[in-house]
Amino acid sequence: MSPRHRAGEQPPDAPDPPPGPDRTEPTSPSDQVADPPPPAGVPAARASRPSVTTKIVVALLCAVLGFGVALQVRRTAAGDTLATVRPDDLVQILDGLQEREDELRAEIRDLTETLDRLRSAGASSAAALEEAQRRAEALGILTGTVPAQGQGVRITISDPTGSVPPEVLLDVVQELRNAGAEAFSVGPVRIGMDSAFDGAAGAVSVDGTLLESPYVIEAIGDPPTLSAALAIPGGVVDTVRRAGGTIDVEQVDDLTIEVLRPARAPLYARPAG
């Protein structure tokens, strides 16, 4: 009869169990915390590493962020054009803008007074006719249909090599307009709201009229303000010189622009109201 063995006892002659991967040393209860299992369908070796898609997304975000930082640094380094202007020129520009603001405020007061006078006198009074005449003259100056007189600047652009393109002359007119000039002429042509520069370097035309070098541009406005606006570093003066031309700006106390534009009735626009 074979000897009986108590539960949990090993027969004396039984061999030791073979070592294997499932055999572990006993650990204390504090060391028995198991790592969380990997997601279903993902091998254990890959569960601890970020996916390839995640790496690509992170790399793209870093690239976009780096590009934005570089662009912002470049814009900051470039700065505003006015940051390189001399203090004296800035003072002149500021004074010109202040004078323009005062003129506009005075014009608002005059128009308000005129409106009150017209309301009290009636639309058929002499005051209404006088105001209409004054308005017609002002609009004629802006549209170029009446002569204009006042202080301003005379600009002479020489192009000995025929290398100044039409867009340079357009830049001059636009800069003068932005600085507050009210009437312009380029050579024998009065500049209006619909004027256009055309042609090519050495053969520039405006409103269908061929211009000859040197190009003479006259503008009525505040002379110091107009001169300072043209002389801003990187502005019109530098543009003309880079194109191969020379430019001379003369401040004039009494300038008369007699060349006129033909009056033309609008084809599509009409007064509203």
C-alpha positions in Angstrom: 0.0 0.0 0.0 1.4 3.3 -1.0 2.0 5.8 1.8 -0.4 8.7 2.1 0.7 12.3 1.9 -0.8 15.2 3.5 -2.1 18.1 1.4 0.7 20.5 0.5 3.5 18.0 1.2 5.7 16.6 -1.6 6.6 13.0 -1.7 10.1 12.5 -0.5 11.2 10.8 -3.7 9.5 13.3 -6.1 11.9 15.2 -8.3 12.1 19.0 -8.1 9.9 20.8 -10.7 11.9 21.9 -13.7 12.9 25.5 -14.0 10.9 27.6 -16.5 9.8 31.0 -17.5 6.8 30.8 -15.2 8.8 30.2 -12.1 9.4 33.3 -10.1 10.9 34.1 -6.8 8.4 35.1 -4.2 8.1 38.8 -3.6 6.8 40.9 -0.9 3.2 42.3 -1.2 4.6 45.8 -2.0 6.5 44.4 -5.1 3.5 42.6 -6.6 2.0 45.6 -8.4 1.7 44.6 -12.0 2.1 47.0 -15.0 -1.1 47.7 -16.9 -1.6 45.4 -19.8 -1.1 46.7 -23.4 -4.1 47.5 -25.5 -5.8 44.6 -27.2 -4.1 43.7 -30.5 -0.9 45.7 -29.7 2.3 43.7 -29.0 3.9 44.3 -25.6 7.1 45.5 -27.3 5.3 48.3 -29.2 2.9 49.3 -26.4 5.6 51.3 -24.6 6.7 53.3 -27.7 4.8 56.2 -29.4 3.3 55.3 -32.8 4.8 56.5 -36.1 1.8 58.7 -36.7 2.3 60.5 -33.4 5.9 61.2 -34.3 4.9 62.6 -37.7 2.3 64.9 -36.2 4.7 66.2 -33.5 7.4 66.8 -36.2 4.9 68.8 -38.4 3.7 70.9 -35.5 7.4 71.7 -34.6 8.1 72.7 -38.2 5.0 75.0 -38.4 5.9 76.6 -35.1 9.5 77.2 -36.2 8.4 78.8 -39.4 6.0 81.1 -37.6 8.7 82.2 -35.1 11.2 82.8 -38.0 8.6 84.9 -39.9 7.8 87.0 -36.8 11.5 87.6 -36.1 12.0 88.7 -39.7 9.0 91.1 -39.5 10.2 92.5 -36.2 13.7 93.0 -37.6 12.4 94.8 -40.7 10.3 97.1 -38.5 8.3 100.0 -39.7 9.7 102.2 -42.5 9.3 105.3 -40.3 11.6 103.8 -37.7 14.6 104.7 -39.9 13.4 108.3 -40.6 15.4 111.1 -39.1 13.7 113.0 -36.2 13.6 116.2 -38.1 11.7 114.5 -41.0 9.3 112.9 -38.6 8.6 116.3 -37.0 7.9 117.8 -40.4 5.5 115.0 -41.3 3.8 115.2 -38.0 3.4 119.0 -38.3 1.9 118.5 -41.8 -0.6 116.0 -40.5 -1.5 118.3 -37.7 -2.1 121.2 -40.1 -4.2 118.9 -42.3 -6.2 117.9 -39.3 -6.8 121.6 -38.3 -7.8 122.4 -41.9 -10.3 119.5 -41.9 -11.8 120.6 -38.6 -12.1 124.1 -39.9 -13.8 122.8 -43.0 -16.2 120.9 -40.8 -17.1 124.0 -38.9 -17.6 126.0 -42.1 -19.8 123.3 -43.6 -21.9 123.2 -40.4 -22.3 127.0 -40.4 -23.2 126.9 -44.1 -25.8 124.2 -43.5 -27.4 126.2 -40.7 -27.5 129.3 -42.9 -29.0 127.4 -45.8 -31.7 125.9 -43.5 -32.6 129.4 -42.2 -32.5 131.3 -45.5 -34.0 128.7 -47.9 -32.5 126.7 -50.8 -33.3 129.5 -53.3 -31.4 132.2 -51.5 -28.2 133.9 -52.7 -26.3 132.1 -49.9 -27.2 128.8 -51.5 -25.9 129.9 -54.9 -22.7 131.2 -53.4 -22.1 127.9 -51.6 -22.8 125.9 -54.7 -20.3 128.0 -56.6 -17.7 127.5 -53.9 -18.3 123.8 -53.9 -18.0 123.6 -57.7 -14.6 125.4 -57.6 -13.3 123.0 -54.9 -14.4 120.0 -56.8 -12.9 121.4 -60.0 -9.5 121.6 -58.3 -9.7 118.0 -57.1 -10.8 116.7 -60.5 -8.4 118.9 -62.4 -11.0 120.9 -64.4 -10.0 124.3 -63.1 -6.5 125.9 -62.5 -5.0 125.6 -59.1 -2.6 127.9 -57.2 -0.7 127.7 -53.9 2.5 126.5 -52.3 3.9 123.1 -53.2 6.8 121.3 -54.7 8.3 120.9 -58.2 10.0 117.5 -58.8 12.4 116.9 -61.7 13.3 113.3 -62.6 16.1 112.8 -65.1 16.4 109.5 -66.9 19.5 109.7 -69.1 19.7 105.9 -69.7 15.9 105.4 -70.3 15.7 102.9 -67.3 13.0 104.6 -65.2 9.7 102.6 -65.6 6.2 104.1 -65.4 5.5 102.6 -62.0 8.2 104.8 -60.5 6.3 107.9 -61.6 3.1 106.5 -60.3 4.8 105.9 -56.9 5.8 109.6 -56.8 2.2 110.7 -57.4 0.8 108.3 -54.9 3.3 109.4 -52.2 2.4 113.0 -52.8 -1.3 112.2 -52.6 -0.7 110.3 -49.3 1.2 113.3 -47.9 -1.8 115.7 -48.5 -1.2 117.1 -52.0 -4.4 118.4 -53.6 -3.5 119.1 -57.2 -1.0 117.4 -59.6 0.5 117.7 -63.0 3.0 115.5 -64.8 4.5 117.3 -67.7 1.7 118.5 -69.9 -1.0 116.3 -68.2 -3.2 117.2 -65.3 -3.5 114.3 -63.0 -7.1 113.2 -62.0 -8.7 110.4 -60.2 -8.7 108.2 -63.3 -5.2 109.0 -64.6 -3.1 106.0 -65.6 0.6 105.5 -66.3 1.5 103.2 -69.1 4.3 102.3 -71.5 7.8 101.1 -70.5 11.1 102.4 -69.3 12.2 105.2 -71.6 8.8 105.4 -73.2 6.5 106.4 -70.3 3.0 107.8 -71.1 0.2 109.1 -68.9 -3.4 109.2 -70.0 -2.2 108.4 -73.6 0.3 111.3 -73.7 4.0 110.3 -74.2 6.3 112.0 -71.7 9.9 113.1 -72.3 12.8 113.1 -69.9 13.3 115.0 -67.6 9.9 114.4 -66.1 8.6 117.4 -64.2 5.9 116.8 -61.6 4.2 119.7 -59.8 2.0 119.3 -56.7 0.2 121.8 -54.5 0.3 121.1 -50.8 2.5 121.8 -47.7 6.1 121.9 -49.1 8.0 120.6 -46.0 5.5 117.7 -45.6 5.7 116.7 -49.2 9.5 116.9 -49.3 9.9 114.8 -46.2 7.5 112.2 -47.5 9.5 111.8 -50.7 12.8 111.6 -48.8 11.8 108.8 -46.4 14.6 106.1 -46.5 13.6 103.3 -48.9 10.9 105.6 -50.5 10.5 107.5 -53.7 14.0 109.1 -53.8 15.7 105.8 -53.3 13.5 104.1 -55.8 14.3 106.6 -58.5 18.0 106.2 -57.9 17.9 102.5 -57.9 16.1 102.6 -61.2 19.1 104.6 -62.7 17.6 108.1 -62.6 18.2 111.3 -60.6 15.6 113.3 -58.7 15.5 116.9 -57.5 12.8 118.2 -55.2 12.2 122.0 -55.0 9.9 123.7 -52.5 7.9 126.5 -54.1 6.0 129.2 -52.3 3.8 130.2 -55.2 3.0 127.4 -57.7 0.3 127.6 -60.4 -1.0 124.5 -62.3 -2.8 125.8 -65.3 -3.0 122.6 -67.4 -6.6 121.2 -67.2 -8.4 117.9 -67.6 -11.5 117.8 -69.9 -14.7 117.6 -67.9 -16.4 114.3 -68.3 -19.8 113.2 -67.2 -20.0 110.0 -65.2 -21.4 107.0 -67.1 -22.6 104.9 -64.3 -22.5 106.8 -61.0 -25.2 109.3 -60.0 -26.0 111.2 -56.7 -27.5 109.0 -54.1 -30.7 109.9 -52.2 
